Amino acid sequence: MMARMLMSENLCICSHATLQLMRLWQDFENNLFIALPAPREKAVVLAQFIEQQDAQMARVKNLLSSEWNKAAVDILREELENLDKDQTATFFESVATLMANQVRQLIQKSVDAYVEFFRRFRKSEYPTPKEIMGREFDADTEFEDNFLILKLAVNNTNQVVFTDLPGQVVDALEGLVSTIVKQSEHIPRPENTIARSEKLHLWHVPEDDELVTLAKREITDILEGNMSIVEKALHVYDDYLFILKEKTKVEIFLANPDSFKREDFAAEIARYEQTQKKIRDTMPKELRMNMFLIDCSELNNKLCTECDALILMIVKRAIDFVLVDSSMQIQQRVKQVVDMC
């Protein structure tokens, strides 16, 4: 740190170049490494959010490595014409120090903006899924702010899950802090275009820097606070999960024709039709939670489709039963007629 301070002081020997580099930086200093959604902007899935941030980081990194670097090279070429040769090495180091500090400032601004973005979603109390469901039918209640979509689905063991696991979501969003900081790596030093140098890149911000640690800690705390409430949405459908296990029960019922009654068929069909109607009428297509928008449409469709399949099984068996029953009655009547003859 002391060495960097001394090098910065050496810039006073090249005040004109210093002022030019500082003015140049004004054209780049607001290009943050992240592109965050505004309040009430349309929510996206995790993969799309990460892609957006990766694209922004790549754009800004390329901007610094090309346009910013090229403009800095032009400033250096002009200054070297008026500089003593014994001052060249110090000049190059001083310029690299200034530019590295500017990159660090941009990294800091980007990380600070990312943390501030998550502070939008910190609350003393978070509304539960059931509270949100109650609001969905109240046109006067404002929706919660969110930016990320979590989809509900059914796994191989017939459990309701998020397609993006909560732990993976937290890790991915927290991990963007490290990805931001990594953008400070391998940014070329401008003097390498003019003269050979053993040092190819500006100093980068280390991943164990305090700004990384503090940012991750706060973001993780906010994420976990929200996620602990959001995970309760996994139990919103508890009353309907029996549908996923009904196939075996229906098969057993249909396999015992001795106990068949038309009323039993009608009762079973009515039960699944009523369940299906209740899902469509009362269960939400989405839950607008704080930070996360929970997409329930796939799960709703899955449960309704299962009801359709169960109803179809019963209807087919009922048709067979009616046909066989009618056939037997016809046979008995024919036999009676034959006997009478």
N, C-alpha and C positions, 0 to 999 in steps of 0.2 A: 504493500500500500504506500509506504514511504517513497519507494522508487517511482511509482506512478505520479505522486505529488510533485516530486522533483522534476520529472519530465514535463508535467503540465506547466510548471514554472518556467521551463526553458522555452515555452512557446512565446514568451515575451520578446525573444530575439526575432521573431517572425510575426509581429502583431498583424501585419496586413493579411498574411495567409490565415492566421487564426480567425480574424473577423470574417474572411471569405468563407471559411469552413463552417463557422457558426451560422452565417447567413444561409449557406447551402442547406444546412440541417433543418432549417425552418420549413423547407419544402418536403421534408420526409418525416418529421417528428410526430405527425398525427396519423401516420399509417400504422395502426395497431395490428398486432399479429392475430387478432381475433375479430370475428364479425358476429356480434351478439344480437339476438332478436329484441325488438322493442316490446314494451308491455302490450298485451292483448294481440300480439302477432300470432299468426297461425302456427300451431304446434307441429312438430315433426318427430319422426322416429329417431332413435339414438344414432343409427348408422348414418342417416342424412345429416344430423347435427355435427357429427364428427367429420364427415366429408366436407361440410361447409367451413369448418375451422381449419382443416388441413389445406383446403384450397386457398384460404386467406393467408395462412402462414407461408405457403409456397409463393404466393404472389408478392408478399412483402419481402421475403428473403431474396427473391430474384431481383426486386427493385433495388435493394441495398447492394447486392453483389454486382449489379450491372450499372444502372444509371447513377446511383450515388457514388459508387467507386470511380466511374469514369469522370464524373465532374470533379471529384477530389484529385484525380490524377492531373487534370488540366490546371488546377490551382497549384499543385506541387511543381509542375513544369515551369510555370510562370515565375514562381518564387525562387527556383534553383538558379535562374538567370542572374539573380541579384544576391546570391548567397555564397559566402566563402566555403571552400571545399571542406575545411576542418569543422564546419558547422553542420554538414550534411547529415551525418549519422544521428546527431542529437535532434536535428530537425525531423528526420523520419520517425524517430522514436516518439517524439513529442506529438506529432500528427497522429500516429497510431494510438497513442494514449487518449488523445482527445476523441477520436472516432470510436474507440472501444467504450469510452465513457458514455458517448451518445447512444451507442447500441444498448448499453446497459440501461440507460434511462428509458429507452423504448420498451425493453423487456419489462422493466418495472411498471411502466404505465399500462402495458398490456395485462400483466398479472393483476395489477390493482383493479383494472376495469373488469376482469373476470371475477374477482372476489366481490366487487361491488354489485355485479350482476346477480350473484347468488344471495346477496343480502336482501334483494328484493323479495325473496321467498322465506325469510326468517320471520316467524311469528311466535308470540308467547303461547298461543294455542292454535292447533291445526284442526280444521273441521274434519270429521270422520266421514267415511263413505255414506253411511246412513243419513247423516245430516245433509250431505250434498244431494242425495236422492230426494230428500224432502224439498230442497230448494228448486230442483229441476222443474217442479210443477208450479212454481211461484214466479210469475213473469216480472215481478217488481224487484226481485233479489238479484244483485249483481253476481256474475260468474267469477270464480276464482281465476287468478292469473296463472298461466302455465305455458311451458315451452316445449315439453317433451311428451311424446305419446308412448304409453305402455299398453300392450295388447294382452287381453285375457284369452287363454286357450285351455284345452284339456290335454294332459300328457298321456303317456302310455299306460299309466296306472289309474286313469280316470280321476286325476286330481286337477283342480283348477290352478293354473300357474301363469306367471307372466312370461311372454315369449322372450323378453330380455330379462334375465335374472337380476333381481335387485342388487346383489353384490357386484355383479359385472357392470351394472349401470354406474354405481358409485365409483368403482375403480376407473372406469373409462372417463368419467367427468373430472374426477380428481387428477387423473393422469395427464390431462391436457395442460396442467401447470408445468409439468416436466417437458412436455412437447413444446410449449411456448419458449421455455428457457433454452432448449436445444437449438432454437433458431439463431442463437448468437454464435454458434460454432461455424467454423470454416468460412467466415466472411473475409475476403482477401484484403490484404494491406495494399494501399494504392501505390507505394513505392516500387512494388514488384514489377509494375509495368514499365518503370523507368530504369531501374537498376537491379542487379541480383541481390537477393537477401536470403539469409537462412530462415528468417521468420516470414512465413507465408500468410498467416492469418492474424486478425485482430484477437485480442484477449476475449475469451468467452466467459459467460456467467456460469459458474459451476453448479451442478444440480443439487449439491448439498448446501447451497447458499441459504441464508436465513430467510430470505424473501420467499423461497420455495417452501420451506418448512412451515412458516406461518400461514401462507396461503392455503396449502393443502389441509392444514389443521382446521381452519375456519370453514372451508368448503365442505369437508367431510362431515363436520359437525352439523351444518345446515342440511346436507343431503340425508344424513341418517335420521335427523329429526322429522323430516318430511316422509321418508321412506317407511318409518315405523308406523305411521298412520295409513299410508297408501297400501301397505301390505294387508290391512284389514279388508280391503276389497276382495281378497281371495275367498272370504267367507260370506260375501253377499249372496252367493248362489247356493249356499249349503242346503236350503230347502228343496232344491231342484236336482241335486246330484244323484238322487235315487234313480233318475231316468237312465243314467249311464249303466246301471246294474240290473235293469228290468228285463233285458232280453232273456236271460236264463229263467227268470220267473215266468215269463210269458210262454217260453218253450215248454216248461213243465206243465203249465195249465193246458196248453194246446195238445199235449201228448196223451191226455186222459179223456178220450171221447165218451167214456161211460158216464161222466158227470156233466156233460155238456147240457146247457140250457140256453135258449136264445137270449134270455134276460142277462145271463152271465157275459155273453159276447157284447151285448149293448152296454152293459155297465163298464166293462174294461175299456171299450172304445171311448166312451164318454169321459172316463177318468183321464185318459191321455189327451183328449181334445181340450178338456178344461185346463189341464196343466199347460198345454201349449198356448192357449189363449191368455192365461195369466202371465206367462213369460213375455208374450208380445205386448200386452197391455200395461204391465207394471214394471218390467225390468228395463233399465236405461240402455240406450245405444252407446252412451258414453258417460263417464263421470268426470266432471271438471274439478279435479282436486287442485290444491295449491301445488304449483310447480309441475305436476304431472296430469295429463289428460288420459284417463283410462278408457281404452277402446273395448267395449263389451260386445260389439256387433258379431264378431266371429263366434264367441261363446254362445250368444243367443241363438244364432243360426244352427250351431252344433246341437244344442238341446232340442230345438224345434224339429230338426231333421231326425233326431233319435225318436221323438214322439211320432213323427210320420211313419218311420220304419216299423215301430211297434204296432201302430194302428193297421198298417198294411198286412203285417203278419196275421193279425186277428181276423181281418176282413177276408183274407184268402182262405183261412181255415174255416171261417163261418160259411163261406160259399160252398166249400167242399162238404161241410157238415149238412147243409141244407140239401144239396144235391143227393148225397148218399141217403139222407133221411127220406127225401121224396121218392127216390128210387126204390127204397125198401117198401114204402107204402104202396107204390104202384105194383110191385111184385106180389105183395100180400093180396091186393085186390084181384089181380089176375089169377092168383092161385085159388081165391075164393070162387071166382067165376068158373074156373075149370072144375073145381070140386062139385059145384052145383050142377054142372052138366053131367 
